[in-house]
């Protein structure tokens, strides 16, 4: 889990991630407004931003790679707002 705080209005269309595995895996990207700290153990405020199927990892500590285009729905974050993300496989 991690937070971002927008310095200006922004729209997120994709994320770079790094996987520890070289196997094909499915990746789910969850998001919510505000920080993850308050709701890290509570599922209700989170929504699925996207799912990537059969993502080929590069292995532990390898360079990050880009998820397939259009994996996630655009996420709009207003200037000064915080947005939380959780990436699971």
C-alpha positions as CSV (number, residue, x, y, z in Angstrom):
1,X,0.0,0.0,0.0
2,X,1.1,3.5,-0.7
3,X,-0.2,7.1,-0.9
4,X,0.3,9.8,-3.4
5,X,-0.4,13.5,-2.8
6,X,-0.9,15.6,-5.9
7,X,0.9,18.9,-6.2
8,X,-1.3,19.8,-9.1
9,X,-4.4,18.2,-10.8
10,X,-3.4,14.9,-12.4
11,X,-4.9,11.9,-14.0
12,X,-3.3,8.5,-13.6
13,X,-3.6,6.2,-16.6
14,X,-1.1,3.5,-15.7
15,X,1.3,2.3,-13.0
16,X,4.8,0.9,-13.1
17,X,5.3,-2.1,-10.8
18,X,8.0,-4.6,-10.0
19,X,7.3,-8.3,-9.3
20,X,9.5,-10.7,-7.4
21,X,8.5,-13.5,-9.7
22,X,9.3,-14.3,-13.3
23,X,6.1,-16.4,-13.6
24,X,2.9,-15.2,-15.2
25,X,0.7,-13.7,-12.6
26,X,-2.5,-11.7,-12.3
27,X,-2.3,-8.2,-10.7
28,X,-5.2,-6.3,-9.1
29,X,-4.9,-2.6,-8.5
30,X,-7.1,-1.2,-5.7
31,X,-7.5,2.5,-4.9
32,X,-9.4,4.9,-2.6
33,X,-9.5,8.6,-1.9
34,X,-7.4,9.8,1.1
35,X,-4.6,7.8,2.9
36,X,-4.6,4.1,3.2
37,X,-3.7,4.3,6.9
38,X,-7.2,4.7,8.1
39,X,-8.7,1.9,6.0
40,X,-5.8,-0.5,5.5
41,X,-7.8,-3.3,7.4
42,X,-11.2,-2.4,6.0
43,X,-12.2,-3.3,2.5
44,X,-15.4,-1.2,2.0
45,X,-13.8,2.1,0.9
46,X,-11.5,0.5,-1.7
47,X,-12.4,-0.1,-5.3
48,X,-10.7,-2.0,-8.1
49,X,-9.1,0.3,-10.5
50,X,-8.0,-2.5,-12.8
51,X,-6.9,-6.1,-13.2
52,X,-4.0,-7.2,-15.4
53,X,-4.0,-10.9,-16.4
54,X,-0.9,-13.0,-17.2
55,X,1.7,-10.2,-16.4
56,X,5.2,-11.5,-16.9
57,X,7.4,-10.5,-14.0
58,X,11.1,-9.7,-14.3
59,X,12.2,-11.2,-11.0
60,X,13.3,-9.9,-7.6
61,X,14.9,-6.5,-7.7
62,X,14.6,-6.3,-11.5
63,X,13.7,-3.1,-13.3
64,X,10.1,-2.0,-13.1
65,X,7.8,-2.5,-16.1
66,X,4.7,-1.0,-17.4
67,X,1.4,-2.8,-17.0
68,X,-0.5,-3.3,-20.3
69,X,-2.1,-0.2,-21.7
70,X,-5.7,0.4,-20.4
71,X,-5.2,-1.9,-17.5
72,X,-6.6,0.7,-15.1
73,X,-9.5,3.1,-15.4
74,X,-8.1,6.7,-15.3
75,X,-7.9,8.0,-11.7
76,X,-8.3,11.8,-11.3
77,X,-6.6,13.3,-8.3
78,X,-7.1,17.0,-7.6
79,X,-4.3,19.3,-6.4
80,X,-3.7,18.8,-2.7
81,X,-5.7,15.5,-2.5
82,X,-4.3,12.2,-1.4
83,X,-5.0,8.9,-3.2
84,X,-4.2,5.5,-1.8
85,X,-3.2,2.4,-3.8
86,X,-2.9,-1.3,-3.0
87,X,-1.5,-3.7,-5.6
88,X,-2.1,-7.4,-5.0
89,X,-1.4,-10.6,-7.0
